[in-house]
Amino acid sequence: MRRFNPIPRRYAREYLEAAPTLVWLVFGTLAIGVIGLRWYVDRGLAGVSTFLWPLFADSPAATFLGSLAFATLLPALGRPLEDAPFNRPLAYLHTLAFVWLVETGLWTLVALNLGFGAYFPDPFAYFGVIGSHLAFVAAAYLLPHAARTTRGALVFALGCALVNDLADYGFGLHPPLRYDPGMGLAVASVCTSVLAVALAALAFERMRV
């Protein structure tokens, strides 16, 4: 089955097979996560249980997962993407990282446009935040070029995403917004979660077991 990936394989090779670019991806995504975590610190992170931080600080959680997923490719440096190691635990990690990055990027686009008047035309709060979070989606699509998934990994990622949605709108752990999200954003969030998993199913090759 032909997979869907908007990033051509030749570009994925340039980023994932060369040491400078892969190291940049690992530490760049990690640095973005640290910066994002600092933003959440100023907006109530200290008042949230440490165990719930990954559910409250969605963007840092996504970039930390992305950084970890890219780091697993470091042992394959100097070899073609086809030789990258994969196994069941890596399939779960790579699938979850893809889903979290894509869902966070799509959610940000939807959330800021549902509250359009509260953000536009602020250059950073609207254009900067949307642009940076859509970059999460681009980064995510590099992973399927060197990774595999399984049906179990997809189900696991969907379950995690839906639990996150429940925590966000059932227990008020959604990222801080300039407006009351209401039911509209809750429904949209579930849709972006399901869409992110569907895109993962289309992008990744299945691991043969």
C-alpha positions as CSV (number, residue, x, y, z in Angstrom):
1,M,0.0,0.0,0.0
2,R,1.4,3.4,-1.0
3,R,1.8,5.6,2.1
4,F,0.8,9.3,2.3
5,N,3.6,11.6,3.2
6,P,3.8,15.2,2.0
7,I,7.6,15.3,2.7
8,P,9.5,13.7,-0.2
9,R,11.9,10.9,0.9
10,R,14.9,12.8,-0.5
11,Y,14.3,15.6,2.0
12,A,13.9,13.1,4.8
13,R,17.2,11.6,3.9
14,E,18.9,15.0,4.1
15,Y,17.5,15.5,7.6
16,L,17.7,12.0,9.1
17,E,20.8,10.5,7.6
18,A,23.2,13.3,8.3
19,A,24.6,13.9,11.8
20,P,24.3,17.8,11.9
21,T,20.6,17.9,10.9
22,L,19.5,14.9,13.0
23,V,21.3,16.3,16.0
24,W,19.7,19.7,15.3
25,L,16.3,18.0,15.2
26,V,16.9,16.2,18.5
27,F,18.2,19.2,20.4
28,G,16.1,21.8,18.5
29,T,12.8,20.1,19.4
30,L,14.0,19.6,23.0
31,A,14.9,23.3,23.3
32,I,11.4,24.3,21.9
33,G,9.9,22.1,24.6
34,V,11.9,23.8,27.3
35,I,10.8,27.2,26.0
36,G,7.2,26.1,25.9
37,L,7.4,24.7,29.4
38,R,8.6,28.1,30.6
39,W,5.5,29.6,29.0
40,Y,3.3,27.2,31.0
41,V,5.1,28.0,34.2
42,D,3.9,31.6,33.9
43,R,0.3,30.3,33.4
44,G,-0.3,28.0,36.3
45,L,1.9,24.9,35.8
46,A,2.9,25.0,39.5
47,G,-0.7,24.6,40.5
48,V,-1.0,21.4,38.5
49,S,0.1,18.0,39.9
50,T,3.5,16.9,38.4
51,F,1.9,13.7,37.2
52,L,-0.6,15.7,35.1
53,W,2.0,18.0,33.5
54,P,2.1,16.0,30.2
55,L,-1.7,16.5,29.9
56,F,-1.7,20.2,30.7
57,A,1.5,21.3,28.9
58,D,0.5,19.8,25.5
59,S,3.1,21.5,23.3
60,P,6.1,20.7,25.5
61,A,4.9,17.1,25.8
62,A,4.7,16.8,22.0
63,T,8.2,18.3,21.4
64,F,9.8,16.1,24.2
65,L,8.2,13.0,22.6
66,G,9.5,14.2,19.2
67,S,13.0,14.8,20.5
68,L,13.0,11.3,22.1
69,A,11.7,9.7,18.8
70,F,14.4,11.5,16.7
71,A,17.1,10.5,19.3
72,T,16.3,6.8,18.7
73,L,17.5,7.3,15.1
74,L,21.0,8.4,16.2
75,P,22.4,4.8,16.3
76,A,21.6,4.5,12.5
77,L,23.7,7.6,11.5
78,G,25.7,7.0,8.4
79,R,23.3,4.3,7.1
80,P,20.3,4.6,4.8
81,L,16.9,5.2,6.4
82,E,15.9,1.7,5.3
83,D,18.5,0.3,7.8
84,A,17.0,2.3,10.8
85,P,16.2,-0.1,13.7
86,F,12.6,-0.7,14.5
87,N,10.8,-2.9,17.0
88,R,7.5,-2.9,18.9
89,P,8.5,-0.4,21.6
90,L,9.9,1.9,19.0
91,A,6.7,1.6,17.0
92,Y,4.7,2.7,20.0
93,L,7.0,5.6,20.7
94,H,7.2,6.9,17.1
95,T,3.5,6.6,16.6
96,L,2.7,8.4,19.8
97,A,5.2,11.2,19.0
98,F,3.7,11.6,15.5
99,V,0.2,11.8,16.8
100,W,1.1,14.2,19.6
101,L,3.0,16.5,17.3
102,V,0.3,16.5,14.6
103,E,-2.6,16.8,17.0
104,T,-1.0,19.7,18.9
105,G,-0.3,21.5,15.6
106,L,-3.8,21.0,14.3
107,W,-5.4,21.9,17.6
108,T,-3.5,25.2,17.8
109,L,-4.6,26.1,14.4
110,V,-8.3,25.3,15.3
111,A,-8.2,26.9,18.8
112,L,-6.7,30.2,17.7
113,N,-9.1,30.6,14.8
114,L,-12.2,29.7,17.0
115,G,-11.0,32.5,19.2
116,F,-9.8,34.6,16.3
117,G,-10.7,38.0,17.8
118,A,-8.8,37.3,20.9
119,Y,-5.5,36.6,19.0
120,F,-5.5,38.3,15.7
121,P,-3.7,40.5,14.6
122,D,-1.1,40.0,17.4
123,P,2.1,39.0,15.4
124,F,3.4,36.6,18.0
125,A,0.2,35.3,19.7
126,Y,-1.5,34.5,16.3
127,F,1.0,34.2,13.5
128,G,4.0,33.1,15.6
129,V,2.2,30.5,17.6
130,I,0.3,29.0,14.6
131,G,3.5,29.0,12.5
132,S,5.6,27.3,15.2
133,H,3.0,24.7,15.9
134,L,2.4,23.8,12.3
135,A,6.2,23.2,12.2
136,F,5.4,20.4,14.6
137,V,3.4,18.7,11.8
138,A,6.2,19.0,9.4
139,A,8.6,17.5,11.9
140,A,6.2,14.6,12.6
141,Y,6.1,13.6,9.0
142,L,9.8,13.0,9.0
143,L,9.4,10.1,11.4
144,P,7.4,7.7,9.1
145,H,10.4,7.7,6.6
146,A,12.4,5.8,9.2
147,A,9.9,4.2,11.5
148,R,7.0,1.7,11.5
149,T,3.7,1.3,13.4
150,T,1.4,-1.4,14.5
151,R,-2.3,-1.6,15.0
152,G,-1.7,-1.8,18.7
153,A,0.4,1.4,18.6
154,L,-2.3,3.2,16.7
155,V,-5.0,2.2,19.2
156,F,-2.7,3.1,22.1
157,A,-2.0,6.6,20.6
158,L,-5.8,7.1,20.0
159,G,-6.5,6.1,23.6
160,C,-3.9,8.5,24.9
161,A,-5.1,11.4,22.8
162,L,-8.7,10.8,23.9
163,V,-7.7,10.6,27.6
164,N,-5.9,14.0,27.0
165,D,-9.1,15.5,25.6
166,L,-11.1,14.2,28.5
167,A,-8.6,15.7,31.0
168,D,-8.5,19.0,29.0
169,Y,-12.3,19.6,28.9
170,G,-13.6,17.3,31.6
171,F,-11.1,18.5,34.3
172,G,-10.1,21.9,32.9
173,L,-6.5,20.9,32.0
174,H,-6.6,22.4,28.5
175,P,-3.9,24.8,27.5
176,P,-4.5,28.4,28.8
177,L,-6.6,30.4,26.3
178,R,-7.8,34.0,26.0
179,Y,-11.4,32.8,25.8
180,D,-13.7,30.2,27.2
181,P,-13.3,27.2,25.0
182,G,-16.8,25.8,25.4
183,M,-18.2,22.7,23.8
184,G,-17.1,23.8,20.3
185,L,-13.4,23.4,21.0
186,A,-13.9,20.2,23.0
187,V,-15.6,18.6,20.0
188,A,-12.9,20.0,17.6
189,S,-10.2,18.6,19.8
190,V,-11.6,15.1,19.7
191,C,-11.8,15.5,15.9
192,T,-8.1,16.6,15.7
193,S,-7.1,13.6,17.9
194,V,-8.9,11.1,15.6
195,L,-7.6,12.9,12.5
196,A,-4.0,12.7,13.8
197,V,-4.3,9.0,14.4
198,A,-5.8,8.5,10.9
199,L,-2.9,10.4,9.4
200,A,-0.5,8.2,11.3
201,A,-2.2,5.1,9.9
202,L,-1.8,6.6,6.4
203,A,1.8,7.7,6.8
204,F,3.5,4.8,8.6
205,E,4.3,1.4,7.1
206,R,3.0,-1.4,9.3
207,M,5.6,-3.5,11.1
208,R,5.6,-7.1,10.0
209,V,5.1,-9.4,12.9
